Amino acid sequence: VRNTGSSDFEKARVARAELKRRERKRRLLLPKPTPSIPCPQCPRMFHATFGLRSHLRFKHPGK
């Protein structure tokens, strides 16, 4: 009857970790939205303006 507290705690910790992992994996299976921001210099599309600005700075400098 000893160490039952720690084994119960460990079982609960493992169950929480498995639940978090299942949720994380489930989110990966959701369809990703299509990018809607086009690069004015090439056919590449972006989800966010930050990505577009970074792309323009490194791939199309000076344009």
N, CA, C and O atoms as CSV, one atom per row, in Angstrom:
chain,resi,resn,atom,element,x,y,z
A,1,VAL,N,N,0.840,-1.191,0.000
A,1,VAL,CA,C,0.000,0.000,0.000
A,1,VAL,C,C,0.878,1.245,0.000
A,1,VAL,O,O,0.372,2.356,0.159
A,2,ARG,N,N,2.126,1.084,-0.168
A,2,ARG,CA,C,2.973,2.260,-0.206
A,2,ARG,C,C,3.217,2.696,-1.643
A,2,ARG,O,O,3.100,1.900,-2.575
A,3,ASN,N,N,3.550,3.942,-1.807
A,3,ASN,CA,C,3.831,4.555,-3.106
A,3,ASN,C,C,2.618,4.611,-4.028
A,3,ASN,O,O,2.776,4.810,-5.232
A,4,THR,N,N,1.426,4.443,-3.497
A,4,THR,CA,C,0.244,4.525,-4.370
A,4,THR,C,C,-0.002,5.956,-4.799
A,4,THR,O,O,-0.497,6.195,-5.901
A,5,GLY,N,N,0.332,6.903,-3.954
A,5,GLY,CA,C,0.142,8.304,-4.324
A,5,GLY,C,C,0.983,8.686,-5.526
A,5,GLY,O,O,0.505,9.358,-6.440
A,6,SER,N,N,2.236,8.258,-5.526
A,6,SER,CA,C,3.099,8.613,-6.652
A,6,SER,C,C,2.698,7.861,-7.918
A,6,SER,O,O,2.786,8.422,-9.010
A,7,SER,N,N,2.263,6.614,-7.802
A,7,SER,CA,C,1.851,5.889,-9.007
A,7,SER,C,C,0.546,6.456,-9.557
A,7,SER,O,O,0.362,6.506,-10.774
A,8,ASP,N,N,-0.364,6.886,-8.678
A,8,ASP,CA,C,-1.598,7.530,-9.142
A,8,ASP,C,C,-1.273,8.841,-9.844
A,8,ASP,O,O,-1.841,9.156,-10.890
A,9,PHE,N,N,-0.357,9.596,-9.262
A,9,PHE,CA,C,0.053,10.857,-9.866
A,9,PHE,C,C,0.680,10.606,-11.238
A,9,PHE,O,O,0.398,11.321,-12.199
A,10,GLU,N,N,1.536,9.582,-11.317
A,10,GLU,CA,C,2.202,9.266,-12.586
A,10,GLU,C,C,1.183,8.829,-13.641
A,10,GLU,O,O,1.297,9.228,-14.800
A,11,LYS,N,N,0.204,8.028,-13.268
A,11,LYS,CA,C,-0.841,7.612,-14.214
A,11,LYS,C,C,-1.609,8.820,-14.732
A,11,LYS,O,O,-1.905,8.904,-15.924
A,12,ALA,N,N,-1.934,9.752,-13.849
A,12,ALA,CA,C,-2.661,10.957,-14.255
A,12,ALA,C,C,-1.794,11.826,-15.162
A,12,ALA,O,O,-2.289,12.400,-16.131
A,13,ARG,N,N,-0.513,11.922,-14.853
A,13,ARG,CA,C,0.401,12.717,-15.673
A,13,ARG,C,C,0.519,12.130,-17.078
A,13,ARG,O,O,0.486,12.865,-18.065
A,14,VAL,N,N,0.655,10.823,-17.167
A,14,VAL,CA,C,0.763,10.159,-18.469
A,14,VAL,C,C,-0.531,10.332,-19.251
A,14,VAL,O,O,-0.495,10.574,-20.457
A,15,ALA,N,N,-1.675,10.211,-18.582
A,15,ALA,CA,C,-2.967,10.376,-19.259
A,15,ALA,C,C,-3.107,11.792,-19.810
A,15,ALA,O,O,-3.587,11.975,-20.928
A,16,ARG,N,N,-2.688,12.802,-19.030
A,16,ARG,CA,C,-2.748,14.189,-19.513
A,16,ARG,C,C,-1.831,14.389,-20.713
A,16,ARG,O,O,-2.205,15.048,-21.683
A,17,ALA,N,N,-0.637,13.822,-20.648
A,17,ALA,CA,C,0.318,13.958,-21.750
A,17,ALA,C,C,-0.220,13.290,-23.011
A,17,ALA,O,O,-0.071,13.832,-24.106
A,18,GLU,N,N,-0.840,12.124,-22.872
A,18,GLU,CA,C,-1.408,11.436,-24.036
A,18,GLU,C,C,-2.564,12.228,-24.630
A,18,GLU,O,O,-2.713,12.284,-25.850
A,19,LEU,N,N,-3.380,12.836,-23.784
A,19,LEU,CA,C,-4.493,13.654,-24.267
A,19,LEU,C,C,-3.965,14.864,-25.039
A,19,LEU,O,O,-4.467,15.184,-26.117
A,20,LYS,N,N,-2.951,15.534,-24.486
A,20,LYS,CA,C,-2.366,16.686,-25.179
A,20,LYS,C,C,-1.786,16.267,-26.525
A,20,LYS,O,O,-1.924,16.987,-27.514
A,21,ARG,N,N,-1.138,15.102,-26.565
A,21,ARG,CA,C,-0.555,14.621,-27.819
A,21,ARG,C,C,-1.645,14.327,-28.842
A,21,ARG,O,O,-1.499,14.672,-30.014
A,22,ARG,N,N,-2.742,13.690,-28.415
A,22,ARG,CA,C,-3.851,13.409,-29.338
A,22,ARG,C,C,-4.426,14.695,-29.904
A,22,ARG,O,O,-4.721,14.767,-31.097
A,23,GLU,N,N,-4.592,15.716,-29.061
A,23,GLU,CA,C,-5.120,17.001,-29.531
A,23,GLU,C,C,-4.170,17.643,-30.541
A,23,GLU,O,O,-4.606,18.183,-31.557
A,24,ARG,N,N,-2.879,17.580,-30.257
A,24,ARG,CA,C,-1.884,18.155,-31.159
A,24,ARG,C,C,-1.902,17.432,-32.507
A,24,ARG,O,O,-1.853,18.077,-33.554
A,25,LYS,N,N,-1.970,16.112,-32.487
A,25,LYS,CA,C,-1.993,15.334,-33.724
A,25,LYS,C,C,-3.286,15.585,-34.491
A,25,LYS,O,O,-3.274,15.627,-35.721
A,26,ARG,N,N,-4.407,15.752,-33.777
A,26,ARG,CA,C,-5.689,15.994,-34.429
A,26,ARG,C,C,-5.655,17.314,-35.189
A,26,ARG,O,O,-6.194,17.411,-36.291
A,27,ARG,N,N,-5.021,18.330,-34.605
A,27,ARG,CA,C,-4.922,19.628,-35.280
A,27,ARG,C,C,-4.100,19.526,-36.560
A,27,ARG,O,O,-4.362,20.248,-37.522
A,28,LEU,N,N,-3.111,18.641,-36.581
A,28,LEU,CA,C,-2.287,18.477,-37.780
A,28,LEU,C,C,-3.095,17.909,-38.942
A,28,LEU,O,O,-2.749,18.128,-40.103
A,29,LEU,N,N,-4.170,17.179,-38.636
A,29,LEU,CA,C,-4.971,16.553,-39.682
A,29,LEU,C,C,-5.983,17.508,-40.302
A,29,LEU,O,O,-6.549,17.207,-41.353
A,30,LEU,N,N,-6.221,18.657,-39.667
A,30,LEU,CA,C,-7.180,19.612,-40.207
A,30,LEU,C,C,-6.631,20.216,-41.496
A,30,LEU,O,O,-5.426,20.437,-41.611
A,31,PRO,N,N,-7.499,20.484,-42.459
A,31,PRO,CA,C,-7.000,21.073,-43.710
A,31,PRO,C,C,-6.479,22.487,-43.483
A,31,PRO,O,O,-7.072,23.271,-42.742
A,32,LYS,N,N,-5.378,22.795,-44.122
A,32,LYS,CA,C,-4.793,24.131,-43.997
A,32,LYS,C,C,-5.494,25.082,-44.967
A,32,LYS,O,O,-5.841,24.680,-46.077
A,33,PRO,N,N,-5.705,26.323,-44.568
A,33,PRO,CA,C,-6.325,27.281,-45.494
A,33,PRO,C,C,-5.377,27.585,-46.653
A,33,PRO,O,O,-4.156,27.513,-46.513
A,34,THR,N,N,-5.953,27.920,-47.774
A,34,THR,CA,C,-5.114,28.231,-48.931
A,34,THR,C,C,-4.542,29.641,-48.773
A,34,THR,O,O,-5.238,30.538,-48.299
A,35,PRO,N,N,-3.295,29.841,-49.162
A,35,PRO,CA,C,-2.700,31.174,-49.071
A,35,PRO,C,C,-3.408,32.143,-50.018
A,35,PRO,O,O,-3.795,31.770,-51.125
A,36,SER,N,N,-3.572,33.383,-49.572
A,36,SER,CA,C,-4.356,34.333,-50.362
A,36,SER,C,C,-3.606,35.611,-50.722
A,36,SER,O,O,-4.164,36.481,-51.389
A,37,ILE,N,N,-2.354,35.739,-50.293
A,37,ILE,CA,C,-1.593,36.960,-50.568
A,37,ILE,C,C,-0.528,36.634,-51.615
A,37,ILE,O,O,0.411,35.896,-51.319
A,38,PRO,N,N,-0.653,37.169,-52.832
A,38,PRO,CA,C,0.311,36.834,-53.887
A,38,PRO,C,C,1.552,37.722,-53.840
A,38,PRO,O,O,1.490,38.881,-53.430
A,39,CYS,N,N,2.665,37.161,-54.263
A,39,CYS,CA,C,3.880,37.949,-54.461
A,39,CYS,C,C,3.727,38.681,-55.787
A,39,CYS,O,O,3.361,38.066,-56.788
A,40,PRO,N,N,4.001,39.990,-55.815
A,40,PRO,CA,C,3.861,40.728,-57.074
A,40,PRO,C,C,4.965,40.404,-58.090
A,40,PRO,O,O,4.835,40.754,-59.263
A,41,GLN,N,N,6.038,39.748,-57.663
A,41,GLN,CA,C,7.173,39.474,-58.546
A,41,GLN,C,C,7.196,38.048,-59.095
A,41,GLN,O,O,7.789,37.803,-60.145
A,42,CYS,N,N,6.554,37.096,-58.393
A,42,CYS,CA,C,6.601,35.694,-58.810
A,42,CYS,C,C,5.276,35.023,-58.434
A,42,CYS,O,O,4.436,35.655,-57.793
A,43,PRO,N,N,5.074,33.780,-58.811
A,43,PRO,CA,C,3.781,33.134,-58.550
A,43,PRO,C,C,3.572,32.651,-57.118
A,43,PRO,O,O,2.536,32.048,-56.835
A,44,ARG,N,N,4.488,32.883,-56.228
A,44,ARG,CA,C,4.377,32.394,-54.852
A,44,ARG,C,C,3.233,33.077,-54.115
A,44,ARG,O,O,2.987,34.270,-54.298
A,45,MET,N,N,2.521,32.293,-53.264
A,45,MET,CA,C,1.403,32.804,-52.463
A,45,MET,C,C,1.760,32.675,-50.982
A,45,MET,O,O,2.522,31.794,-50.586
A,46,PHE,N,N,1.185,33.584,-50.162
A,46,PHE,CA,C,1.501,33.617,-48.737
A,46,PHE,C,C,0.238,33.686,-47.899
A,46,PHE,O,O,-0.804,34.162,-48.350
A,47,HIS,N,N,0.352,33.201,-46.667
A,47,HIS,CA,C,-0.745,33.268,-45.706
A,47,HIS,C,C,-0.760,34.619,-44.993
A,47,HIS,O,O,-1.824,35.128,-44.641
A,48,ALA,N,N,0.420,35.195,-44.782
A,48,ALA,CA,C,0.528,36.419,-43.994
A,48,ALA,C,C,1.415,37.436,-44.704
A,48,ALA,O,O,2.320,37.071,-45.455
A,49,THR,N,N,1.144,38.708,-44.457
A,49,THR,CA,C,1.946,39.762,-45.073
A,49,THR,C,C,3.383,39.732,-44.558
A,49,THR,O,O,4.307,40.131,-45.266
A,50,PHE,N,N,3.570,39.262,-43.331
A,50,PHE,CA,C,4.924,39.154,-42.787
A,50,PHE,C,C,5.769,38.224,-43.655
A,50,PHE,O,O,6.919,38.538,-43.964
A,51,GLY,N,N,5.210,37.089,-44.047
A,51,GLY,CA,C,5.922,36.154,-44.912
A,51,GLY,C,C,6.221,36.762,-46.263
A,51,GLY,O,O,7.303,36.563,-46.814
A,52,LEU,N,N,5.255,37.511,-46.805
A,52,LEU,CA,C,5.470,38.175,-48.093
A,52,LEU,C,C,6.597,39.193,-47.990
A,52,LEU,O,O,7.464,39.238,-48.863
A,53,ARG,N,N,6.603,40.009,-46.946
A,53,ARG,CA,C,7.662,41.015,-46.785
A,53,ARG,C,C,9.031,40.359,-46.672
A,53,ARG,O,O,9.998,40.827,-47.274
A,54,SER,N,N,9.116,39.286,-45.909
A,54,SER,CA,C,10.381,38.578,-45.761
A,54,SER,C,C,10.823,37.995,-47.101
A,54,SER,O,O,11.995,38.089,-47.466
A,55,HIS,N,N,9.899,37.402,-47.821
A,55,HIS,CA,C,10.192,36.843,-49.145
A,55,HIS,C,C,10.695,37.934,-50.090
A,55,HIS,O,O,11.691,37.738,-50.786
A,56,LEU,N,N,10.018,39.075,-50.118
A,56,LEU,CA,C,10.425,40.171,-51.003
A,56,LEU,C,C,11.818,40.676,-50.653
A,56,LEU,O,O,12.613,40.992,-51.538
A,57,ARG,N,N,12.110,40.751,-49.359
A,57,ARG,CA,C,13.404,41.263,-48.923
A,57,ARG,C,C,14.540,40.343,-49.363
A,57,ARG,O,O,15.593,40.824,-49.783
A,58,PHE,N,N,14.340,39.019,-49.270
A,58,PHE,CA,C,15.437,38.093,-49.552
A,58,PHE,C,C,15.446,37.568,-50.977
A,58,PHE,O,O,16.520,37.319,-51.525
A,59,LYS,N,N,14.297,37.392,-51.589
A,59,LYS,CA,C,14.245,36.804,-52.933
A,59,LYS,C,C,14.187,37.845,-54.043
A,59,LYS,O,O,14.625,37.579,-55.163
A,60,HIS,N,N,13.655,39.020,-53.749
A,60,HIS,CA,C,13.538,40.076,-54.758
A,60,HIS,C,C,14.083,41.397,-54.208
A,60,HIS,O,O,13.349,42.384,-54.173
A,61,PRO,N,N,15.338,41.444,-53.781
A,61,PRO,CA,C,15.859,42.693,-53.212
A,61,PRO,C,C,15.971,43.779,-54.282
A,61,PRO,O,O,16.341,43.505,-55.423
A,62,GLY,N,N,15.655,44.984,-53.907
A,62,GLY,CA,C,15.798,46.122,-54.796
A,62,GLY,C,C,14.692,46.298,-55.803
A,62,GLY,O,O,14.771,47.191,-56.648
A,63,LYS,N,N,13.667,45.483,-55.744
A,63,LYS,CA,C,12.563,45.631,-56.702
A,63,LYS,C,C,11.401,46.340,-56.068
A,63,LYS,O,O,10.379,46.556,-56.720
